[in-house]
Amino acid sequence: MASAISDARTPLGASADNGLKIVVVGGFGVGKTTMVRSVSEIRPLNTEETMTRAGETVDDTSDVSDKTATTVAFDFGRITLDARNVLYLFGAPGQQRFWFLWDRLFDGTLGAVVLVDIRRIDDSWYAIDRLERHGTPFIVAVNDFGGSRHSPEDVRDALDLDPHVPLVHCDARSRESSKEVLIALVEHLRAHYAGLAARPRQEYV
């Protein structure tokens, strides 16, 4: 499966006709824009704006003091799976004041990556809750910020994850690592939708 994702940053071929929408969500400053940038085979669309002192009264920057820009709408990138299938990646803004955009981004979404900073794990609960309420299958990717290494069991317990939700570690700055996250998501989606298709249809009288 790893070889199915192209490394070439080339124009999309005319034969590709199946676009699969994926959303990357998570708290403020967890690396969503970085992941989209690192893995996209095209120059990604970013809606980043420089953070100002006025924004400090709205957004909690205490744990991301070195952050100088923030996404105000969404990030967009693309990666090829094979000759006929591509992933369209949308990075959602993390600040609470932009959460109203999430429902629009979730429309038509096949699946999602919840990116987590283990140092601020509480920031991930809202994203997980929204995806569960929306019925969107997802995986959780713990971004490596060089902090302490928690066991998968500890992270699962902290996030109260269902056993069927895959949990992976990654470095959002690395193209190869971000590709592995998307591979894990695609494999999870295949299993998820195959399971739905195998369920017997309910008969109504």
RODOMAR-635090 format. One record per residue: residue number from 1; residue in three letters; x, z, y of N, C-alpha, C in turn. Coordinates in Angstrom, 3 decimals. Each point is the difference from the previous one (the first is absolute). Layout:
// residues N
[NUM, 'ala', [X, Z, Y], [X, Z, Y], [X, Z, Y]]
...
***
This chain:
// residues 205
[1, 'met', [0.826, 0.000, -1.206], [-0.826, 0.000, 1.206], [0.857, 0.000, 1.251]]
[2, 'ala', [1.179, 0.678, -0.049], [0.840, 0.102, 1.187], [0.420, -1.360, 0.504]]
[3, 'ser', [0.232, -0.930, -0.923], [0.453, -1.321, 0.401], [-1.121, -0.819, 0.625]]
[4, 'ala', [-1.243, 0.471, -0.109], [-1.124, -0.772, 0.517], [-0.047, 0.016, 1.511]]
[5, 'ile', [0.618, 0.989, 0.630], [-0.004, 0.085, 1.447], [1.214, -0.735, 0.535]]
[6, 'ser', [-0.261, -0.979, 0.825], [1.069, -0.872, 0.499], [0.898, 0.708, 0.982]]
[7, 'asp', [1.291, -0.305, -0.055], [0.962, 0.515, 0.970], [0.158, -0.939, 1.187]]
[8, 'ala', [-0.474, -1.226, -0.138], [0.233, -1.004, 1.040], [-0.928, 0.212, 1.185]]
[9, 'arg', [0.580, 0.016, 1.190], [-0.801, 0.111, 1.216], [-0.273, -1.419, 0.494]]
[10, 'thr', [-0.910, -0.682, -0.712], [-0.287, -1.404, 0.270], [-1.465, -0.171, 0.326]]
[11, 'pro', [-0.365, -1.148, 0.610], [-1.407, -0.242, 0.304], [-0.855, 0.000, -1.252]]
[12, 'leu', [-1.269, 0.387, 0.151], [-0.926, 0.050, -1.117], [-0.313, -1.406, -0.483]]
[13, 'gly', [0.118, -0.220, -1.326], [-0.277, -1.304, -0.557], [-1.467, -0.363, 0.081]]
[14, 'ala', [-0.274, -1.296, 0.026], [-1.380, -0.474, 0.134], [-0.842, 0.336, -1.227]]
[15, 'ser', [0.652, 0.283, -1.147], [-0.739, 0.274, -1.225], [-0.546, 1.415, -0.061]]
[16, 'ala', [0.504, 0.911, 0.829], [-0.457, 1.384, -0.019], [-1.411, 0.076, 0.559]]
[17, 'asp', [-0.929, 0.487, -0.829], [-1.391, 0.002, 0.429], [-0.702, 1.326, -0.231]]
[18, 'asn', [0.728, 0.998, -0.430], [-0.627, 1.283, -0.290], [0.726, 1.100, 0.769]]
[19, 'gly', [-0.568, 0.423, 1.129], [0.607, 1.051, 0.810], [-0.574, 1.357, -0.350]]
[20, 'leu', [0.856, 0.946, -0.309], [-0.408, 1.343, -0.402], [0.368, 0.980, 1.110]]
[21, 'lys', [-0.995, 0.655, 0.556], [0.209, 0.878, 1.144], [0.367, 1.412, -0.462]]
[22, 'ile', [1.120, 0.506, 0.521], [0.500, 1.333, -0.312], [0.189, 0.760, 1.312]]
[23, 'val', [-0.375, 1.267, 0.012], [0.171, 0.822, 1.191], [0.989, 1.133, -0.298]]
[24, 'val', [0.916, 0.229, 0.940], [0.938, 1.123, -0.087], [-0.464, 1.045, 1.011]]
[25, 'val', [-0.349, 1.188, -0.502], [-0.535, 1.050, 0.863], [0.834, 1.264, -0.160]]
[26, 'gly', [-0.249, 0.946, 0.874], [0.728, 1.268, -0.041], [0.030, 0.627, 1.373]]
[27, 'gly', [0.641, 1.137, 0.087], [0.062, 0.735, 1.245], [0.911, -0.648, 1.036]]
[28, 'phe', [0.065, 0.627, 1.136], [0.792, -0.460, 1.133], [1.488, 0.069, -0.333]]
[29, 'gly', [0.700, -1.149, 0.115], [1.445, -0.008, -0.178], [0.498, 0.105, -1.421]]
[30, 'val', [-0.826, -0.385, -0.995], [0.451, 0.106, -1.392], [0.761, -1.236, -0.474]]
[31, 'gly', [0.018, -1.090, 0.804], [0.776, -1.177, -0.381], [-0.820, -1.223, -0.357]]
[32, 'lys', [-1.252, -0.053, 0.419], [-0.855, -1.142, -0.345], [0.521, -1.306, 0.606]]
[33, 'thr', [0.327, 0.025, 1.288], [0.546, -1.192, 0.649], [1.323, -0.404, -0.635]]
[34, 'thr', [0.829, 0.976, -0.320], [1.290, -0.271, -0.632], [-0.185, -0.688, -1.338]]
[35, 'met', [-0.969, 0.449, -0.798], [-0.241, -0.610, -1.308], [-0.465, -1.443, 0.144]]
[36, 'val', [-0.942, -0.244, 0.889], [-0.488, -1.369, 0.189], [1.139, -0.907, 0.456]]
[37, 'arg', [0.825, 0.481, 0.925], [1.125, -0.792, 0.486], [0.999, -0.294, -1.108]]
[38, 'ser', [0.286, 0.986, -0.822], [1.061, -0.155, -0.993], [-0.380, -0.975, -1.105]]
[39, 'val', [-1.285, -0.086, -0.336], [-0.390, -0.776, -1.169], [-0.599, -1.352, 0.355]]
[40, 'ser', [-0.433, -0.198, 1.230], [-0.669, -1.247, 0.368], [0.959, -1.181, -0.059]]
[41, 'glu', [-0.477, -1.126, -0.545], [0.810, -1.205, -0.084], [-0.137, -0.860, 1.256]]
[42, 'ile', [-0.880, 0.394, 0.894], [-0.131, -0.654, 1.294], [0.326, 1.020, 1.080]]
[43, 'arg', [0.222, -0.469, 1.209], [0.196, 0.940, 1.095], [-1.301, 0.768, 0.195]]
[44, 'pro', [0.017, 1.320, -0.212], [-1.255, 0.747, 0.057], [-0.567, 0.082, 1.408]]
[45, 'leu', [-1.327, 0.080, 0.065], [-0.683, 0.249, 1.255], [-0.065, 1.505, 0.204]]
[46, 'asn', [0.540, 0.472, 1.102], [-0.052, 1.428, 0.319], [-0.725, 0.200, 1.321]]
[47, 'thr', [-0.752, 1.079, 0.087], [-0.670, 0.354, 1.254], [0.548, 1.335, 0.482]]
[48, 'glu', [1.321, 0.104, -0.013], [0.644, 1.236, 0.435], [0.117, 0.037, 1.522]]
[49, 'glu', [-0.201, 1.177, 0.547], [0.194, 0.233, 1.423], [0.929, 1.191, 0.172]]
[50, 'thr', [0.744, -0.006, 1.087], [0.925, 1.098, 0.283], [-0.779, 1.272, 0.262]]
[51, 'met', [0.448, 1.082, -0.638], [-0.647, 1.292, 0.207], [0.420, 0.568, 1.351]]
[52, 'thr', [-0.948, 0.611, 0.692], [0.245, 0.553, 1.328], [-0.236, 1.502, -0.009]]
[53, 'arg', [0.384, 0.633, 1.081], [-0.226, 1.436, 0.119], [-1.491, 0.329, -0.017]]
[54, 'ala', [-0.819, -0.901, 0.530], [-1.445, 0.230, 0.000], [-0.537, 0.086, -1.422]]
[55, 'gly', [0.589, -0.788, -0.903], [-0.449, 0.011, -1.377], [0.310, 1.291, -0.723]]
[56, 'glu', [0.980, 0.750, 0.492], [0.370, 1.251, -0.650], [-1.118, 1.025, 0.070]]
[57, 'thr', [-0.896, -0.155, 0.978], [-1.122, 0.933, 0.115], [-1.131, -0.372, -0.943]]
[58, 'val', [0.076, -1.205, -0.618], [-1.045, -0.480, -0.905], [0.472, 0.028, -1.448]]
[59, 'asp', [1.216, -0.493, -0.249], [0.549, -0.078, -1.353], [0.996, 1.136, -0.227]]
[60, 'asp', [-0.063, 0.582, -1.187], [0.946, 1.049, -0.369], [1.310, -0.641, -0.441]]
[61, 'thr', [1.008, 0.083, 0.870], [1.295, -0.613, -0.296], [1.061, 1.026, -0.390]]
[62, 'ser', [-0.414, 1.217, -0.280], [0.970, 1.066, -0.260], [0.867, -0.281, -1.219]]
[63, 'asp', [-0.561, -0.690, -1.000], [0.756, -0.282, -1.219], [0.607, -1.397, -0.017]]
[64, 'val', [-0.250, -0.778, 1.054], [0.564, -1.354, 0.092], [0.572, -0.193, 1.397]]
[65, 'ser', [0.851, 0.927, 0.401], [0.512, 0.012, 1.372], [0.855, -1.210, 0.331]]
[66, 'asp', [0.552, -0.680, -1.023], [0.839, -1.167, 0.254], [-0.788, -1.301, 0.020]]
[67, 'lys', [-1.318, 0.080, -0.153], [-0.839, -1.198, -0.006], [-0.229, -0.470, 1.428]]
[68, 'thr', [0.289, -1.281, 0.278], [-0.085, -0.521, 1.362], [-1.118, -1.021, 0.188]]
[69, 'ala', [-0.586, -0.496, -1.113], [-1.083, -0.982, 0.090], [-1.041, 0.329, -1.064]]
[70, 'thr', [-1.225, -0.467, 0.234], [-1.075, 0.296, -0.940], [-0.963, -1.174, -0.099]]
[71, 'thr', [-0.605, -0.173, -1.180], [-0.969, -1.066, -0.231], [-1.332, 0.363, 0.637]]
[72, 'val', [-0.557, -0.940, 0.766], [-1.260, 0.281, 0.700], [-1.161, -0.834, -0.541]]
[73, 'ala', [0.247, -0.908, -0.915], [-1.085, -0.762, -0.629], [0.285, -0.107, -1.500]]
[74, 'phe', [0.894, -0.902, -0.392], [0.415, -0.091, -1.393], [1.263, -0.849, -0.093]]
[75, 'asp', [0.686, 0.121, -1.144], [1.126, -0.866, -0.338], [-0.490, -1.008, -1.029]]
[76, 'phe', [0.625, -1.167, -0.009], [-0.407, -1.020, -0.965], [1.224, -0.698, -0.558]]
[77, 'gly', [0.029, -0.151, -1.328], [1.064, -0.734, -0.671], [-0.553, -0.707, -1.221]]
[78, 'arg', [0.872, -0.747, -0.677], [-0.433, -0.768, -1.165], [1.117, -0.047, -1.024]]
[79, 'ile', [-0.386, 0.029, -1.284], [0.984, -0.157, -1.066], [-0.637, -0.784, -1.138]]
[80, 'thr', [0.761, -0.946, -0.560], [-0.510, -0.884, -1.045], [0.122, 0.655, -1.374]]
[81, 'leu', [-1.087, -0.049, -0.764], [0.029, 0.462, -1.384], [0.402, -1.127, -0.937]]
[82, 'asp', [-0.656, -1.143, 0.150], [0.331, -1.184, -0.789], [-0.483, -1.222, 0.780]]
[83, 'ala', [-0.041, -1.168, -0.667], [-0.290, -1.242, 0.711], [-1.395, -0.032, 0.618]]
[84, 'arg', [-0.921, 0.814, -0.519], [-1.382, -0.071, 0.481], [-0.512, 1.304, 0.593]]
[85, 'asn', [0.794, 1.057, -0.050], [-0.478, 1.306, 0.447], [0.981, 0.649, 0.974]]
[86, 'val', [-0.537, 0.491, 1.100], [0.824, 0.702, 0.982], [-0.680, 1.316, 0.377]]
[87, 'leu', [0.820, 0.976, 0.376], [-0.513, 1.254, 0.542], [0.072, -0.057, 1.519]]
[88, 'tyr', [-1.086, 0.347, 0.648], [-0.013, 0.178, 1.449], [0.012, 1.500, 0.277]]
[89, 'leu', [1.025, 0.455, 0.690], [0.225, 1.425, 0.216], [-0.436, 0.405, 1.394]]
[90, 'phe', [-0.805, 1.036, 0.073], [-0.448, 0.547, 1.275], [0.431, 1.461, 0.076]]
[91, 'gly', [0.790, 0.331, 1.009], [0.399, 1.388, 0.230], [-0.926, 0.636, 1.026]]
[92, 'ala', [-0.668, 1.078, -0.389], [-0.969, 0.644, 0.876], [0.691, 0.989, 0.936]]
[93, 'pro', [-0.509, 0.167, 1.223], [0.579, 0.996, 0.910], [-0.252, 1.412, -0.528]]
[94, 'gly', [0.956, 0.894, 0.239], [-0.101, 1.332, -0.577], [-0.639, 1.061, 0.876]]
[95, 'gln', [-0.019, -0.222, 1.334], [-0.516, 1.038, 0.883], [-1.512, 0.135, -0.120]]
[96, 'gln', [-0.475, 1.215, 0.136], [-1.428, 0.264, -0.137], [-0.838, -0.814, 0.983]]
[97, 'arg', [0.523, -0.241, 1.193], [-0.781, -0.725, 0.999], [-0.232, -1.466, -0.378]]
[98, 'phe', [0.740, -0.514, -1.010], [-0.194, -1.379, -0.438], [-0.672, -0.093, -1.369]]
[99, 'trp', [-0.450, 1.109, -0.548], [-0.608, -0.028, -1.324], [-1.280, -0.824, -0.047]]
[100, 'phe', [-0.658, -0.192, 1.140], [-1.223, -0.792, 0.005], [0.252, -1.441, -0.439]]
[101, 'leu', [1.260, -0.442, 0.048], [0.348, -1.356, -0.426], [0.067, -0.140, -1.509]]
[102, 'trp', [0.105, 1.112, -0.710], [0.247, -0.066, -1.437], [-1.131, -0.666, -0.762]]
[103, 'asp', [-1.256, 0.311, 0.335], [-1.116, -0.587, -0.741], [0.029, -1.516, 0.084]]
[104, 'arg', [0.359, -0.540, 1.168], [0.085, -1.449, 0.144], [1.143, -0.559, -0.854]]
[105, 'leu', [1.124, 0.718, -0.040], [1.120, -0.451, -0.822], [-0.323, 0.070, -1.489]]
[106, 'phe', [-0.847, 0.948, -0.401], [-0.337, 0.156, -1.413], [-0.929, -1.100, -0.504]]
[107, 'asp', [-0.720, -0.678, 0.901], [-0.912, -1.059, -0.427], [0.763, -1.088, -0.751]]
[108, 'gly', [-0.443, -0.304, -1.211], [0.620, -1.047, -0.797], [1.326, 0.389, -0.632]]
[109, 'thr', [0.350, 1.278, 0.070], [1.278, 0.455, -0.547], [-0.067, 0.155, -1.510]]
[110, 'leu', [0.988, -0.542, -0.692], [0.073, 0.108, -1.456], [0.528, 1.361, -0.427]]
[111, 'gly', [0.957, 0.523, 0.745], [0.604, 1.284, -0.342], [0.860, 0.490, 1.146]]
[112, 'ala', [0.571, 1.195, -0.165], [0.750, 0.610, 1.099], [1.184, 0.799, -0.516]]
[113, 'val', [0.981, 0.128, 0.887], [1.134, 0.907, -0.202], [-0.146, 1.136, 1.000]]
[114, 'val', [0.001, 1.230, -0.486], [0.044, 1.166, 0.880], [1.461, 0.446, 0.075]]
[115, 'leu', [0.598, -0.156, 1.176], [1.399, 0.367, 0.194], [0.059, 1.453, 0.464]]
[116, 'val', [0.866, 0.784, -0.642], [0.035, 1.446, 0.221], [1.399, 0.439, 0.415]]
[117, 'asp', [0.057, 0.848, 1.003], [1.212, 0.724, 0.357], [-0.173, 1.417, -0.549]]
[118, 'ile', [0.827, 0.354, -0.978], [-0.188, 1.269, -0.701], [0.144, 1.198, 0.940]]
[119, 'arg', [0.684, -0.187, 1.128], [0.169, 1.085, 0.965], [-1.281, 0.273, 0.776]]
[120, 'arg', [-0.908, -0.991, 0.001], [-1.274, 0.127, 0.730], [-1.132, -0.482, -0.904]]
[121, 'ile', [-0.092, 0.608, -1.154], [-0.920, -0.504, -1.023], [-1.455, 0.143, 0.415]]
[122, 'asp', [-0.300, 0.970, 0.859], [-1.381, 0.179, 0.447], [-0.527, -1.227, 0.734]]
[123, 'asp', [0.892, -0.780, 0.594], [-0.413, -1.187, 0.749], [-0.562, -1.092, -0.903]]
[124, 'ser', [0.163, 0.155, -1.314], [-0.423, -1.040, -0.932], [-1.426, 0.194, -0.504]]
[125, 'trp', [-0.532, 1.191, 0.164], [-1.311, 0.288, -0.579], [-1.094, -0.889, 0.562]]
[126, 'tyr', [0.043, -0.254, 1.303], [-1.064, -0.791, 0.607], [-0.024, -1.414, -0.571]]
[127, 'ala', [1.163, -0.611, -0.160], [0.072, -1.358, -0.538], [-0.556, -0.047, -1.417]]
[128, 'ile', [0.369, 0.961, -0.828], [-0.482, 0.037, -1.379], [-1.510, 0.186, -0.033]]
[129, 'asp', [-0.498, 0.897, 0.839], [-1.440, 0.251, 0.048], [-0.770, -1.247, 0.419]]
[130, 'arg', [0.498, -0.711, 1.020], [-0.685, -1.198, 0.474], [-0.015, -1.085, -1.074]]
[131, 'leu', [1.106, -0.182, -0.715], [0.052, -1.014, -1.047], [-0.943, 0.350, -1.144]]
[132, 'glu', [-0.048, 1.265, -0.377], [-0.900, 0.415, -1.072], [-1.455, -0.205, 0.407]]
[133, 'arg', [-0.326, 0.328, 1.247], [-1.364, -0.196, 0.479], [-0.355, -1.480, 0.069]]
[134, 'his', [0.985, -0.819, 0.324], [-0.230, -1.437, 0.114], [-0.008, -0.682, -1.365]]
[135, 'gly', [0.462, 0.717, -1.048], [0.059, -0.569, -1.337], [1.136, -0.982, -0.201]]
[136, 'thr', [1.062, 0.140, 0.802], [1.145, -0.906, -0.086], [1.072, 0.591, -0.904]]
[137, 'pro', [0.403, -0.680, -1.070], [1.071, 0.512, -0.858], [1.326, 0.028, 0.760]]
[138, 'phe', [0.835, 0.982, -0.314], [1.256, 0.154, 0.736], [1.053, 0.662, -0.861]]
[139, 'ile', [1.256, -0.115, 0.461], [1.095, 0.781, -0.562], [0.614, 0.807, 1.138]]
[140, 'val', [0.797, 1.002, -0.358], [0.688, 0.831, 0.983], [1.497, -0.247, -0.122]]
[141, 'ala', [0.644, -0.288, 1.134], [1.449, -0.224, 0.042], [0.628, 1.048, 0.915]]
[142, 'val', [0.899, 0.800, -0.535], [0.691, 1.031, 0.772], [1.239, -0.622, 0.625]]
[143, 'asn', [0.013, -0.104, 1.324], [1.113, -0.610, 0.715], [1.172, 0.981, 0.084]]
[144, 'asp', [1.203, -0.494, -0.268], [1.198, 0.840, -0.026], [0.579, 0.138, 1.402]]
[145, 'phe', [-0.163, 1.189, 0.567], [0.591, 0.290, 1.305], [1.232, 0.894, -0.129]]
[146, 'gly', [0.532, 0.090, -1.227], [1.198, 0.798, -0.211], [-0.253, 1.485, -0.114]]
[147, 'gly', [-1.250, 0.383, -0.174], [-0.327, 1.409, -0.127], [0.124, 0.471, -1.440]]
[148, 'ser', [-0.555, 1.158, -0.274], [0.067, 0.558, -1.340], [-0.827, -0.845, -0.965]]
[149, 'arg', [0.454, -0.085, -1.221], [-0.658, -0.819, -1.017], [-1.005, 0.854, -0.765]]
[150, 'his', [-1.270, -0.257, 0.204], [-1.026, 0.730, -0.730], [-0.347, -0.759, -1.274]]
[151, 'ser', [-0.418, 0.729, -1.014], [-0.384, -0.639, -1.249], [-1.331, -0.719, 0.176]]
[152, 'pro', [-0.255, -1.038, -0.797], [-1.294, -0.679, 0.083], [-1.171, 0.949, -0.191]]
[153, 'glu', [0.182, 0.991, -0.867], [-1.076, 0.957, -0.240], [-0.309, 0.804, 1.261]]
[154, 'asp', [1.052, 0.391, 0.735], [-0.207, 0.748, 1.248], [-0.761, -0.842, 1.023]]
[155, 'val', [0.385, -1.283, 0.105], [-0.665, -0.876, 0.967], [-1.448, -0.224, -0.400]]
[156, 'arg', [-0.242, -0.219, -1.276], [-1.370, -0.195, -0.467], [-0.863, 1.222, 0.297]]
[157, 'asp', [0.556, 1.162, -0.253], [-0.755, 1.224, 0.266], [-0.280, 0.155, 1.486]]
[158, 'ala', [0.994, -0.295, 0.834], [-0.168, 0.159, 1.441], [-1.046, -0.947, 0.557]]
[159, 'leu', [-0.072, -1.219, -0.580], [-0.957, -1.000, 0.471], [-1.305, 0.030, -0.781]]
[160, 'asp', [-0.057, 0.812, -1.050], [-1.193, 0.080, -0.861], [-0.380, -1.392, -0.508]]
[161, 'leu', [1.017, -0.723, -0.505], [-0.220, -1.372, -0.463], [-0.655, -0.025, -1.370]]
[162, 'asp', [-0.889, -0.968, -0.198], [-0.548, -0.235, -1.326], [1.117, -0.491, -0.919]]
[163, 'pro', [-0.056, 0.325, -1.288], [1.070, -0.390, -0.918], [0.226, -1.510, -0.078]]
[164, 'his', [-1.043, -0.812, 0.263], [0.134, -1.456, -0.146], [0.681, -0.651, 1.197]]
[165, 'val', [0.226, 0.738, 1.080], [0.619, -0.579, 1.200], [1.519, -0.019, -0.168]]
[166, 'pro', [0.639, -1.173, -0.007], [1.459, -0.056, -0.145], [0.713, 0.638, 1.190]]
[167, 'leu', [1.123, 0.644, -0.286], [0.835, 0.628, 1.018], [1.425, -0.492, -0.172]]
[168, 'val', [0.577, -0.575, 1.071], [1.357, -0.534, -0.061], [0.791, 0.511, 1.197]]
[169, 'his', [1.333, -0.007, -0.119], [0.877, 0.301, 1.124], [0.584, -1.314, 0.526]]
[170, 'cys', [0.289, -0.042, 1.291], [0.526, -1.242, 0.567], [0.830, 0.292, 1.244]]
[171, 'asp', [0.705, -1.021, 0.430], [0.675, -0.015, 1.298], [-0.588, -1.183, 0.757]]
[172, 'ala', [-0.872, 0.271, 0.974], [-0.726, -1.060, 0.701], [0.932, -0.957, 0.735]]
[173, 'arg', [1.251, 0.395, 0.244], [0.952, -0.866, 0.681], [0.548, -1.088, -0.916]]
[174, 'ser', [-0.127, 0.214, -1.303], [0.582, -0.901, -0.994], [-1.023, -1.024, -0.471]]
[175, 'arg', [0.367, -1.266, 0.088], [-0.890, -1.063, -0.489], [-0.254, 0.154, -1.492]]
[176, 'glu', [1.030, 0.263, -0.780], [-0.169, 0.129, -1.443], [-0.901, 1.182, -0.346]]
[177, 'ser', [0.206, 1.126, 0.689], [-0.820, 1.182, -0.264], [-1.453, -0.246, 0.380]]
[178, 'ser', [-0.230, -0.635, 1.137], [-1.368, -0.300, 0.422], [-0.666, -0.992, -0.943]]
[179, 'lys', [0.770, -0.946, -0.534], [-0.531, -0.931, -0.989], [-0.471, 0.744, -1.242]]
[180, 'glu', [0.778, 0.999, -0.425], [-0.387, 0.765, -1.179], [-1.309, 0.748, 0.231]]
[181, 'val', [-0.218, 0.459, 1.225], [-1.268, 0.649, 0.333], [-1.151, -0.983, -0.168]]
[182, 'leu', [0.161, -1.217, 0.521], [-1.060, -0.996, -0.106], [-0.229, -0.428, -1.444]]
[183, 'ile', [1.065, -0.073, -0.778], [-0.139, -0.321, -1.422], [-0.826, 1.080, -0.696]]
[184, 'ala', [0.293, 1.266, 0.312], [-0.762, 1.106, -0.590], [-1.467, -0.080, 0.398]]
[185, 'leu', [-0.260, -0.365, 1.249], [-1.381, -0.130, 0.457], [-0.713, -1.139, -0.718]]
[186, 'val', [0.637, -1.170, -0.096], [-0.627, -1.146, -0.663], [-0.306, 0.329, -1.460]]
[187, 'glu', [0.912, 0.665, -0.689], [-0.234, 0.369, -1.394], [-1.165, 0.985, -0.105]]
[188, 'his', [-0.078, 0.942, 0.949], [-1.115, 0.949, 0.015], [-1.327, -0.719, 0.249]]
[189, 'leu', [0.005, -0.968, 0.908], [-1.223, -0.739, 0.305], [-0.452, -0.832, -1.193]]
[190, 'arg', [0.946, -0.592, -0.703], [-0.356, -0.775, -1.188], [-0.698, 0.886, -1.022]]
[191, 'ala', [0.548, 1.183, -0.238], [-0.598, 0.925, -0.959], [-1.359, 0.492, 0.498]]
[192, 'his', [-0.075, 0.279, 1.304], [-1.245, 0.514, 0.574], [-1.131, -1.012, -0.127]]
[193, 'tyr', [0.250, -1.240, 0.442], [-1.063, -0.999, -0.013], [-0.290, -0.506, -1.409]]
[194, 'ala', [0.989, 0.022, -0.890], [-0.261, -0.345, -1.391], [-0.919, 1.035, -0.632]]
[195, 'gly', [0.202, 1.276, 0.359], [-0.865, 1.061, -0.503], [-1.424, -0.143, 0.492]]
[196, 'leu', [-0.148, -0.398, 1.259], [-1.350, -0.211, 0.535], [-0.697, -1.155, -0.708]]
[197, 'ala', [0.762, -1.071, -0.261], [-0.588, -1.171, -0.648], [-0.414, 0.301, -1.435]]
[198, 'ala', [0.694, 0.950, -0.639], [-0.287, 0.321, -1.396], [-1.185, 0.937, -0.165]]
[199, 'arg', [-0.448, 0.597, 1.091], [-1.132, 0.924, -0.098], [-1.279, -0.770, -0.314]]
[200, 'pro', [-0.824, 0.539, -0.915], [-1.275, -0.684, -0.289], [-0.930, 0.071, 1.211]]
[201, 'arg', [-0.716, -1.070, 0.223], [-0.944, -0.021, 1.097], [-1.187, 0.895, -0.290]]
[202, 'gln', [-0.443, 0.712, 1.003], [-1.156, 0.857, -0.160], [-1.279, -0.836, 0.017]]
[203, 'glu', [-0.894, 0.329, -0.878], [-1.287, -0.688, -0.033], [-1.042, 0.867, 0.687]]
[204, 'tyr', [-0.751, -0.594, 0.853], [-1.022, 0.722, 0.728], [-1.378, -0.469, -0.473]]
[205, 'val', [-0.845, 0.946, -0.216], [-1.369, -0.295, -0.451], [-0.924, -0.046, 1.212]]
***
